[in-house]
Amino acid sequence: MKSLVIHAPRDLRIEDHPVTPPAAGEVQITMAAGGICGSDLHYYQNGGFGAVKLREPMILGHEVSGHIAALGEGVTTLKVGQLVAVSPSRPCAECEFCLSGQPNQCLNMRFYGSAMPFPHIQGAFSQVLNAKAAQCAVADGLTAGEAAMAEPLAVCLHAVRQAGPLLGKTVLVTGCGPIGVLCILAARRAGADHVVATDMSDFTLEKAREAGADVTFNVTKVDKPLQPYMSDKGQVDVLFECSGAVTALTAGIHAMRPGGTIVQLGLSGDMSVPMMAITAKELSLKGSFRFHEEFFTGVSLMQKGLIDVKPFITQTLPMKDAIEAFELASDRTRAMKTQIEFA
């Protein structure tokens, strides 16, 4: 089989790897689609992000779907031929965090395509993948591309859970890449009444409006765009900060209503925060990292037609054009979610 392996910044190679039979409790999957995530782009462009750096070649990818080709011993819940979305979240189920209901904080997490531990956890951008049956969500009724969107959608569903009740709330989303846009969809589904979105790209802001944003601002074209939301100590109840930019976080905080909640999703290294404003407004600042059970919820919501991700899959390229796909995914004037076909 062929796999997409990153060796160093801009050194992405298609390599041959052996195929092994699925172990007991596993299924073998013929991969169909894989979405290029922001972390994949960080590895491709910079060899990592923050303190996380490549120290050995690593197969990329964790937003994937495919068709079951073979069942390992003991697997009775899945069938050959089924389309499945594959969760990259593989907690150990034994550490203190897993046992306390925080599997996304697992001490021994094996999350596809991660250079956090060493040896690195190899990713899922391969033509064939062996995965635990428990990782697989049957995706009947979805396309392979939709099924591969379950992972980023799960990230956003987890963030919405962190935010608490959203019914009737005013929500601000800063950064309208795939995570920001999916946060808009998830917040709307959770009952958000008024959604404001900011970004630096007209293309992504158009997608934000398509996802349900009421008001959008290109921060490079409008001076103090959030000024109307800063009156009377602030008008925003919940901020989903998806850019990882200090300027976006700071502007969002000044627009927040006292007692509001900040959910930080964007990762770009350490950020300075206006602590005096957070203290004076009695704001809650929460991180949101990965997901677990939300993965299966996301698949179910898509199957029921309650969340539609199709408009946000903007490009699909064959595996042989992987470098072009990564370059496209880096261009926020043209791409929202770029996917790779593995057939």
Sequence and secondary structure as in RCSB ss.txt:
>XXXX:A:sequence
MKSLVIHAPRDLRIEDHPVTPPAAGEVQITMAAGGICGSDLHYYQNGGFGAVKLREPMILGHEVSGHIAALGEGV
TTLKVGQLVAVSPSRPCAECEFCLSGQPNQCLNMRFYGSAMPFPHIQGAFSQVLNAKAAQCAVADGLTAGEAAMA
EPLAVCLHAVRQAGPLLGKTVLVTGCGPIGVLCILAARRAGADHVVATDMSDFTLEKAREAGADVTFNVTKVDKP
LQPYMSDKGQVDVLFECSGAVTALTAGIHAMRPGGTIVQLGLSGDMSVPMMAITAKELSLKGSFRFHEEFFTGVS
LMQKGLIDVKPFITQTLPMKDAIEAFELASDRTRAMKTQIEFA
>XXXX:A:secstr
 EEEEEEETTEEEEEE       TTEEEEEEEEEE  HHHHHHHHHSEETTEE  S EE   EEEEEEEEE TT 
 S  TT EEEE      S SHHHHTT GGG TT   SSB SSSS B  S BSEEEEEGGGEEE TTS HHHHHTH
HHHHHHHHHHHHH   TT EEEEE  SHHHHHHHHHHHHTT SEEEEEES HHHHHHHHHHT SEEEETTTSSST
TGGGSGGG  EEEEEE S  HHHHHHHHHTEEEEEEEEE   SS     HHHHHHTT EEEE    STHHHHHHH
HHHTTSS  GGGEEEEEEGGGHHHHHHHHT TTT SEEEEE  
